[in-house]
């Protein structure tokens, strides 16, 4: 599920022209990943109505170091496919 979700997110960001900025932000905020996971738990009451069950999947993806890397790799693949 993690790679599939990462690919779906990456393709959506790439379609909107946000692939490169998203990858840059992910790399820049890598040291803050544990804090971002806590922030996701904090904003979940607000985000859950907007994203539904997908918010939990996204938060779970970003909570794991491997999931974080999966998203970055998916953004790289989406960028390569777009060219």
N, C-alpha and C positions, 0 to 999 in steps of 0.2 A: 504493500500500500504506500510506503514512503516514497519509493522511486516514482510510482505512478502519480502521486500527488505533487511531488516536486516537478515532474515534467509538465503537468497540467498548469501549475502556477507559472512556471518559466515561460511556457508558450503564451499564456495570457499576458504576461508582462511584456514579452517581446512584441506581440501584436499591437500593444499600446505604446511601443517605443520606450518602454521603461526597463528593458533587460539590462542594459549597461549600468544605469544608475542604481538599480536594485543590487546588482553584483557588487558594485563599489561600496554601497552601504553595508551589505552583509560582511564584506571583508573588513571594512573599517570598524564595525561593531562586534567583531569576533570576540575580543576580550570581555565584552559586556554580555555575552550570550547567557550566562546564568542569571544575570539581573533582568534581562529581557524576558526570560521564562517566568520570572516572578511577576513582572509587569503584565504579562499575558494573563496570568491568573487574576490579577487585580482588575483588569479591564474586561474580563470575560462576561460579567453581567451586561455590559454595554454592547460588546461585539457579538455575543451569541445570537441576539435577535436579528442582527444584520447578516451574519454568515451561517447561522444554524450549526449543524453538526460539523461542518467543515472547519469551524474555528477550533474545535478540539483537535481535529486532525492536524491542522496547521501548527497549533501550539505544541503538539507532541512532536512534530517534525523538527521544529526549531529548538525544542528542549534538548534533543540529543545531538551530540557533536557529529555523529555520523549523518544524521538527518540534515544538519546545517550544511555539511559537505555535499550531500546529495542535491540540495537545492542549488548550491553554487555550480556544481557540475552540470545540472540540468539547464541552468542559465547559459553556461558555455555552449552546450549542445544546441540550444535553441538559437543562440547567436550564430553559430556555424551554419545551421540549416537555413537561416534567414538570408545569409549572404549569397 
